[in-house]
Amino acid sequence: MRCRPHLRCHEMLLKSFFALLTLTSVALAADSRPNIVFFLVDDLGQRDIGCYGSTFYETPNVDRLAKEGARFTDAYAACPVCSPTRAAVQTGRWPQRTGITDYIGAPMKPGLWTRNTKLLPASYSDRLAHEEVTMAEMLKAAGYATFFAGKWHLGPEGWWPENQGYDHNLGGVDRGGPYGRGKYFVPYDNPRLPDGPEGEHLPDRLATEANKFIEASKDKPFFAFFSFYSVHTPLQSRPDLEKKYEEKRNRLGLKAEWGKEDTREVRLVQELPVYAGMVEAMDLAVGKVLAKLDELGLAENTLVIFTSDNGGLSTSEGSPTSNLPLRGGKGWMYEGGIREPLVIRWPAVVKPGRVVDTPVSSPDYFATAMELAQGKTTSQVDGLSLLPVLRGGSLPERPLYWHYPHYGNQGGAPGAAVREGDWKLIEWYEDGKRELFNLREDIGETDDVARAHPDKVAALAAKLEAWRKDVGALMPTPNLAYDPAKPSGRLPGAGQAKKKKKK
């Protein structure tokens, strides 16, 4: 008669043991989730990296990432200028849903517009709303330590990284560039980045801060978002690196060559020493963080993402780089303005040396991190997780979209675009002109085949219009003060880049 209570006790002990084992397994599974290090470089063109074809700039650390991970050939920024792309990266949503459709600091309302253009740009939000769920908020709720270093540019004080889910913020403020007295050197005059010793260089300092965070957080899952101010203007390099590339340019016999993108001159050769020095300093900072991961034995289970927020600056503000064979650059709907470098390394999962031609875009990073961390969000996510691709599979084919209802500082005009498969349609809002390109056959977008494929134009235009309605895209409006007799804001899409000339 005593055996039954003993059996019940035994059963209870077994149940308790298995419950404890289950809890332990869950804890171990949570602890085994990968760390995430995200490098976002400002204004870096796809062709500014050695593994993407640059023969002038030297980027051995990013090239190493590509050899050890996956290099994406068809990765895109969500916008040809910075703040909208940054909003898309942080939220996983198209910029139009967040309301941030231009760089923050541009004239916000049509009534403030003074340029003689056919259209008045649409209004936009000048801050990332607190109601938006950021990548940091999602990961923090999932148990990750969170860290931000560098450029934020998503709103005024009160809307900075520490207000958007980041435990630490080193340098993230409202500014779009390093505009303190020392620019890229001390003094930074940055309220979220105390000055270091005289001569300290900003990219290296931010890497040091990132490494401090990684060291302190090594025993739990962490998320470090390293958002470079580099390689944005002002153009300023370490003197030794600038000298190195002056000598290299002379040794190679390189000279500046220029073409035309409508009314703008566009740089056709990578040869500017100051910019080359900025690119290398960025790469050195990446290498410093990678070395810390190696030192701590964390590299195997750390997902590293390296990308940019828009294309290289090639048609204004010194036009420091060339994006060839991609057309245009920052501020333009052509590939030079939106196609980005993207390298992802995760040794535990991603086979080294992979080259991926699947088209992907900025909102996909949030979706990827959410699946990795088993995180949640209350917002609609537009991106797709890249984990199937990283594991050797594929994504469902889908269109990617852009909508920029503004006049950029770099010569671009209000317009939209859609890419599906090999086809890309650009629609210019000033006159409704539509251009169609087959990117597989014409990556430089020199041959507009819209007349030869009217059905494809109509189909893509219909998808673009449906998407605009879905995301609530605001449109530019006619400028009643426009005077065609006066110098005007230029109209793009009038023809391909014109003949080269030398200086």
Legacy VTK file of the C-alpha trace (Angstrom):
# vtk DataFile Version 3.0
C-alpha trace
ASCII
DATASET POLYDATA
POINTS 503 float
0.000 0.000 0.000
2.966 2.283 0.429
4.259 1.892 -3.101
1.698 4.155 -4.716
2.637 7.293 -2.763
6.247 6.494 -3.490
5.399 6.160 -7.177
3.566 9.463 -7.083
6.594 11.089 -5.465
8.805 9.511 -8.042
6.562 10.774 -10.825
6.561 14.260 -9.318
10.333 14.221 -9.071
10.600 13.131 -12.693
8.187 15.871 -13.778
10.170 18.449 -11.822
13.386 17.190 -13.346
12.040 17.380 -16.900
10.536 20.800 -16.224
13.919 22.005 -14.975
15.603 20.411 -17.973
13.155 22.177 -20.306
13.757 25.522 -18.620
17.500 24.968 -18.797
17.243 24.085 -22.499
15.233 27.232 -23.151
17.800 29.331 -21.287
20.639 27.710 -23.207
18.788 28.282 -26.472
18.327 31.939 -25.565
21.988 32.270 -24.619
23.039 30.666 -27.897
21.307 33.327 -29.940
23.905 35.219 -31.958
25.294 38.587 -31.059
24.657 41.240 -33.699
27.158 43.875 -34.838
25.783 46.279 -37.438
28.086 48.611 -39.386
26.220 51.375 -41.219
28.534 53.639 -43.226
27.347 57.086 -44.318
27.413 57.908 -48.062
29.539 54.885 -48.968
29.075 53.838 -52.579
28.883 50.181 -53.535
32.001 50.489 -55.684
34.012 52.127 -52.898
34.981 48.693 -51.519
37.731 46.448 -52.874
35.556 43.338 -53.050
33.081 45.330 -55.151
35.692 46.438 -57.645
37.552 49.453 -56.294
41.208 49.378 -57.272
42.133 52.717 -55.679
40.601 52.552 -52.197
41.992 49.882 -49.867
39.523 48.012 -47.647
41.172 44.760 -46.493
38.955 44.328 -43.431
35.664 44.588 -45.298
37.151 42.384 -48.022
37.970 39.850 -45.293
34.352 39.955 -44.127
33.251 39.119 -47.662
35.673 36.192 -47.886
34.432 34.837 -44.567
30.750 35.501 -45.215
28.304 36.466 -47.943
28.596 39.380 -50.368
25.319 40.677 -51.803
25.495 42.145 -55.311
21.948 43.558 -55.432
21.436 45.183 -52.035
19.622 48.507 -51.838
19.075 51.460 -49.548
15.424 52.360 -49.047
16.107 55.933 -50.192
18.833 57.809 -52.093
19.457 60.048 -49.029
20.267 59.199 -45.436
17.530 59.792 -42.835
14.769 57.822 -44.621
17.074 54.831 -45.032
18.092 55.042 -41.384
14.438 55.044 -40.347
13.853 51.969 -42.510
16.834 50.151 -40.977
15.696 50.934 -37.438
12.039 49.966 -37.931
11.931 47.441 -40.776
9.341 49.664 -42.457
9.309 51.630 -45.671
10.278 55.259 -44.930
6.882 56.431 -46.148
5.194 54.684 -43.225
7.402 56.519 -40.727
6.877 59.847 -42.503
10.636 60.421 -42.848
11.093 60.772 -46.614
13.912 63.340 -46.819
17.097 63.991 -44.894
16.182 65.711 -41.642
17.096 69.368 -41.968
15.742 69.830 -45.485
12.985 72.477 -45.810
10.005 70.734 -44.226
7.002 72.496 -45.699
6.142 73.734 -49.191
5.806 77.279 -47.798
9.511 77.266 -46.877
10.619 76.308 -50.391
12.534 79.049 -52.235
14.009 77.220 -55.239
12.479 77.851 -58.657
11.218 74.340 -59.362
8.147 72.996 -61.131
6.976 71.202 -58.012
6.853 71.878 -54.308
8.343 68.977 -52.339
6.091 67.045 -50.008
6.294 67.661 -46.275
7.967 65.051 -44.063
8.449 64.167 -40.407
11.571 65.540 -38.745
11.852 62.801 -36.098
11.375 59.066 -35.669
8.165 58.826 -33.638
8.379 57.169 -30.242
5.498 54.950 -31.311
7.749 53.288 -33.881
9.378 50.091 -32.591
13.108 50.262 -33.301
15.483 47.376 -33.764
17.014 48.214 -30.383
13.653 48.206 -28.604
12.747 44.863 -30.130
16.119 43.303 -29.275
16.218 44.801 -25.785
12.810 43.283 -25.012
14.222 39.948 -26.215
17.058 40.146 -23.681
19.845 41.794 -25.684
22.167 44.497 -24.376
22.018 47.409 -26.835
24.595 49.992 -27.892
24.764 52.828 -30.419
27.812 54.740 -31.649
28.033 57.414 -34.319
25.520 59.157 -36.552
21.821 59.089 -35.639
20.144 61.949 -37.590
16.604 60.806 -36.737
15.344 63.688 -34.662
16.084 66.326 -32.019
17.052 65.723 -28.405
14.407 63.553 -26.802
14.347 61.372 -29.905
17.980 60.256 -29.723
19.173 56.627 -29.421
18.755 56.493 -25.642
15.073 57.368 -26.169
14.678 54.637 -28.798
15.846 51.497 -27.019
19.630 51.854 -26.863
21.214 51.344 -23.451
24.264 53.362 -24.489
24.670 56.251 -26.930
28.092 57.497 -27.962
27.795 60.300 -30.504
24.225 59.910 -31.741
22.564 63.333 -31.995
20.496 65.340 -34.475
23.394 66.223 -36.789
23.972 64.728 -40.193
27.753 65.055 -40.018
30.678 65.787 -37.685
30.250 69.553 -37.618
32.186 70.419 -34.461
35.294 72.609 -34.462
37.597 69.670 -35.154
35.199 67.904 -37.516
36.601 64.347 -37.652
39.124 65.187 -34.926
38.951 66.509 -31.374
37.233 68.779 -30.418
34.041 67.060 -31.603
31.638 69.452 -29.837
29.221 66.535 -29.581
26.945 66.448 -26.486
26.940 62.630 -26.531
30.668 62.107 -27.130
33.178 63.594 -24.685
36.410 64.702 -26.299
39.394 62.389 -26.149
43.055 63.408 -26.305
44.299 65.890 -28.874
44.625 64.328 -32.306
42.078 61.577 -31.667
40.307 60.485 -34.858
36.537 59.983 -34.774
36.243 56.595 -36.563
38.883 55.066 -34.301
37.284 56.549 -31.176
33.885 55.095 -32.059
35.486 51.694 -32.651
37.115 51.917 -29.198
33.740 52.663 -27.607
32.125 49.761 -29.458
34.863 47.436 -28.197
34.332 48.573 -24.599
30.677 47.660 -24.908
31.442 44.276 -26.483
33.927 43.467 -23.724
31.420 44.399 -21.022
28.573 42.456 -22.663
30.401 39.315 -23.752
28.489 37.007 -21.412
25.019 37.765 -22.805
23.557 38.412 -26.262
24.405 41.928 -27.402
23.527 44.294 -30.235
26.104 46.912 -31.236
25.040 49.407 -33.888
28.149 51.194 -35.216
26.830 54.007 -37.389
29.793 55.762 -38.983
29.845 59.500 -39.587
32.360 58.548 -42.268
32.503 58.968 -45.233
30.102 61.927 -45.210
31.334 65.466 -45.800
33.243 67.433 -44.589
36.026 65.814 -46.588
38.801 65.365 -44.038
41.312 62.542 -43.764
44.125 61.591 -41.491
47.102 63.428 -43.045
49.197 60.264 -43.314
46.454 58.436 -45.213
45.825 61.347 -47.522
49.541 61.474 -48.321
49.560 57.717 -48.971
46.859 58.083 -51.619
48.408 61.170 -53.176
51.473 59.039 -53.812
49.348 56.158 -55.058
47.447 58.409 -57.469
50.690 59.781 -58.869
52.187 56.314 -59.144
49.173 55.051 -61.076
48.939 58.181 -63.211
45.305 58.799 -62.314
43.556 62.063 -63.144
40.059 63.384 -62.552
37.599 62.675 -65.329
34.095 64.074 -65.522
30.840 63.380 -67.306
27.394 64.941 -67.152
24.246 63.804 -65.380
21.763 66.328 -66.744
23.154 69.689 -65.530
25.512 68.165 -62.948
29.095 67.121 -63.431
29.631 63.533 -62.275
32.987 62.101 -61.265
34.049 59.146 -63.412
37.310 58.040 -61.736
38.117 57.141 -58.132
41.288 59.118 -57.460
40.637 61.704 -54.736
43.237 61.156 -51.961
41.269 62.768 -49.124
38.266 60.533 -49.752
40.426 57.442 -50.152
41.934 58.192 -46.745
38.459 58.453 -45.233
37.473 55.103 -46.722
40.585 53.408 -45.342
40.072 54.929 -41.878
36.550 53.505 -41.912
37.925 50.108 -42.870
40.518 50.252 -40.087
37.738 50.926 -37.562
35.817 47.902 -38.850
38.981 45.849 -38.466
39.437 47.033 -34.890
35.991 45.750 -33.916
36.479 42.458 -35.768
39.754 41.964 -33.904
37.939 42.386 -30.583
35.413 39.721 -31.559
38.310 37.400 -32.410
40.131 38.189 -29.177
37.083 37.338 -27.070
36.218 34.209 -29.050
32.884 35.707 -30.116
33.278 35.787 -33.891
31.785 32.335 -34.556
28.361 33.232 -33.183
28.205 36.911 -34.036
26.184 38.109 -37.006
28.033 41.021 -38.623
26.201 43.241 -41.110
28.069 45.852 -43.155
26.213 48.247 -45.460
25.537 51.912 -46.324
22.612 54.346 -46.226
22.737 55.643 -49.816
25.004 55.767 -52.826
28.370 57.471 -53.100
28.488 61.249 -53.433
29.411 61.881 -57.061
27.510 64.974 -58.302
27.913 67.661 -55.608
29.811 68.831 -52.522
33.166 67.998 -54.023
31.860 64.884 -55.812
34.480 62.813 -53.980
33.853 59.389 -55.549
32.752 57.586 -58.686
30.082 54.893 -58.709
30.762 53.579 -62.217
29.526 51.404 -63.772
26.482 52.453 -61.745
24.809 55.634 -62.936
24.439 58.750 -60.791
25.015 58.794 -57.064
23.619 60.015 -53.766
20.306 61.789 -54.254
19.452 60.017 -57.517
17.035 57.195 -58.320
19.605 55.591 -60.587
21.577 52.620 -59.273
24.490 54.773 -58.130
22.162 56.445 -55.637
20.531 53.376 -54.114
22.592 50.201 -54.735
24.765 49.458 -51.706
27.543 47.217 -50.509
26.179 44.532 -48.209
28.371 41.962 -46.529
27.017 39.575 -43.878
29.211 37.229 -41.853
28.013 34.602 -39.391
30.550 31.751 -39.335
28.228 29.428 -37.434
25.742 29.511 -40.325
26.981 31.311 -43.448
29.365 29.476 -45.758
32.430 31.634 -46.537
32.826 33.293 -49.904
29.167 33.207 -50.920
27.960 35.678 -53.545
24.223 36.411 -53.390
22.356 38.143 -56.220
18.964 38.220 -54.472
17.641 41.819 -54.382
17.285 42.963 -50.759
16.578 46.303 -49.071
16.991 48.226 -45.819
13.810 46.991 -44.056
15.075 43.392 -44.311
17.655 43.882 -41.554
15.013 44.414 -38.865
13.131 41.306 -39.979
16.365 39.313 -39.910
17.282 40.459 -36.397
13.754 39.786 -35.165
13.848 36.169 -36.336
17.335 35.644 -34.917
16.423 37.032 -31.502
12.942 35.490 -31.435
11.789 39.050 -30.890
8.422 40.720 -31.388
7.048 44.036 -32.588
3.620 45.645 -32.596
4.276 47.355 -35.939
3.849 46.093 -39.466
7.246 44.987 -40.797
7.830 45.427 -44.526
11.139 43.594 -44.675
11.787 39.891 -45.093
14.209 37.930 -42.940
17.398 37.121 -44.818
18.009 33.939 -42.814
16.784 31.640 -45.615
19.347 33.187 -47.961
22.104 33.082 -45.358
21.401 29.374 -44.855
21.738 28.716 -48.575
18.091 28.988 -49.592
16.139 31.721 -51.326
13.508 34.401 -50.802
10.222 34.676 -52.659
10.508 37.053 -55.600
9.066 40.444 -54.745
9.207 44.024 -55.991
11.302 46.642 -54.185
10.123 50.257 -54.081
11.391 53.823 -53.716
9.545 57.126 -53.417
11.389 60.428 -53.038
8.979 63.392 -53.338
11.759 65.961 -52.897
14.524 67.803 -54.724
17.857 66.563 -53.446
20.978 68.644 -52.970
22.821 66.418 -55.421
20.710 67.171 -58.526
18.004 64.545 -58.229
14.342 65.479 -58.621
11.068 64.108 -57.213
10.455 60.592 -58.399
9.784 56.954 -57.611
11.058 53.596 -58.728
10.238 49.907 -58.592
12.471 46.931 -59.279
11.077 43.475 -59.964
13.353 40.762 -61.246
15.731 42.287 -63.780
13.391 45.179 -64.580
13.478 48.649 -63.044
10.996 51.439 -63.725
11.682 55.062 -62.737
8.857 57.598 -62.752
9.723 61.296 -62.633
7.057 63.453 -61.013
7.836 66.720 -62.788
6.536 65.523 -66.149
5.371 61.956 -65.571
8.161 60.543 -67.722
8.837 56.853 -67.167
12.133 55.109 -67.854
12.538 51.346 -68.042
15.833 49.496 -67.706
16.857 45.852 -67.800
19.505 45.775 -65.099
20.898 42.392 -66.051
21.696 43.651 -69.549
22.284 47.310 -68.670
23.536 47.874 -65.138
24.589 51.413 -66.111
21.009 52.381 -67.059
22.106 53.871 -70.367
19.372 52.343 -72.545
15.787 53.339 -71.738
13.631 50.594 -73.287
10.241 51.927 -72.147
8.937 52.343 -75.712
9.897 48.791 -76.625
8.105 47.282 -73.594
4.865 49.218 -72.967
3.212 46.256 -71.222
6.075 45.959 -68.736
5.924 49.715 -68.076
2.184 49.545 -67.430
2.479 46.532 -65.128
5.269 48.021 -63.010
3.591 51.438 -62.902
0.417 49.822 -61.569
2.356 48.032 -58.828
4.146 51.260 -57.914
0.869 53.152 -57.643
-0.717 50.431 -55.502
2.309 50.466 -53.197
2.193 54.262 -52.835
-1.422 54.009 -51.712
-0.610 51.212 -49.285
2.192 53.122 -47.535
0.388 56.484 -47.598
3.035 58.176 -49.726
2.775 61.969 -49.841
3.191 63.566 -53.244
4.800 66.827 -54.389
2.418 69.516 -55.601
2.572 72.105 -58.420
4.604 75.200 -57.599
2.397 78.145 -58.560
5.367 80.495 -58.170
7.470 78.605 -60.703
8.834 80.909 -63.425
10.041 79.029 -66.523
11.929 82.142 -67.643
14.248 81.879 -64.636
16.941 79.265 -63.921
15.115 76.162 -62.816
15.561 73.081 -60.726
16.797 70.559 -63.266
14.723 67.793 -64.800
16.433 64.369 -64.737
15.901 61.535 -67.124
16.677 63.603 -70.208
19.423 61.262 -71.352
22.400 59.244 -70.301
25.648 60.624 -68.919
27.303 62.677 -71.635
30.805 62.533 -73.020
33.763 62.533 -70.709
36.020 65.464 -70.319
39.288 65.755 -68.488
40.506 68.291 -66.006
LINES 1 504
503 0 1 2 3 4 5 6 7 8 9 10 11 12 13 14 15 16 17 18 19 20 21 22 23 24 25 26 27 28 29 30 31 32 33 34 35 36 37 38 39 40 41 42 43 44 45 46 47 48 49 50 51 52 53 54 55 56 57 58 59 60 61 62 63 64 65 66 67 68 69 70 71 72 73 74 75 76 77 78 79 80 81 82 83 84 85 86 87 88 89 90 91 92 93 94 95 96 97 98 99 100 101 102 103 104 105 106 107 108 109 110 111 112 113 114 115 116 117 118 119 120 121 122 123 124 125 126 127 128 129 130 131 132 133 134 135 136 137 138 139 140 141 142 143 144 145 146 147 148 149 150 151 152 153 154 155 156 157 158 159 160 161 162 163 164 165 166 167 168 169 170 171 172 173 174 175 176 177 178 179 180 181 182 183 184 185 186 187 188 189 190 191 192 193 194 195 196 197 198 199 200 201 202 203 204 205 206 207 208 209 210 211 212 213 214 215 216 217 218 219 220 221 222 223 224 225 226 227 228 229 230 231 232 233 234 235 236 237 238 239 240 241 242 243 244 245 246 247 248 249 250 251 252 253 254 255 256 257 258 259 260 261 262 263 264 265 266 267 268 269 270 271 272 273 274 275 276 277 278 279 280 281 282 283 284 285 286 287 288 289 290 291 292 293 294 295 296 297 298 299 300 301 302 303 304 305 306 307 308 309 310 311 312 313 314 315 316 317 318 319 320 321 322 323 324 325 326 327 328 329 330 331 332 333 334 335 336 337 338 339 340 341 342 343 344 345 346 347 348 349 350 351 352 353 354 355 356 357 358 359 360 361 362 363 364 365 366 367 368 369 370 371 372 373 374 375 376 377 378 379 380 381 382 383 384 385 386 387 388 389 390 391 392 393 394 395 396 397 398 399 400 401 402 403 404 405 406 407 408 409 410 411 412 413 414 415 416 417 418 419 420 421 422 423 424 425 426 427 428 429 430 431 432 433 434 435 436 437 438 439 440 441 442 443 444 445 446 447 448 449 450 451 452 453 454 455 456 457 458 459 460 461 462 463 464 465 466 467 468 469 470 471 472 473 474 475 476 477 478 479 480 481 482 483 484 485 486 487 488 489 490 491 492 493 494 495 496 497 498 499 500 501 502
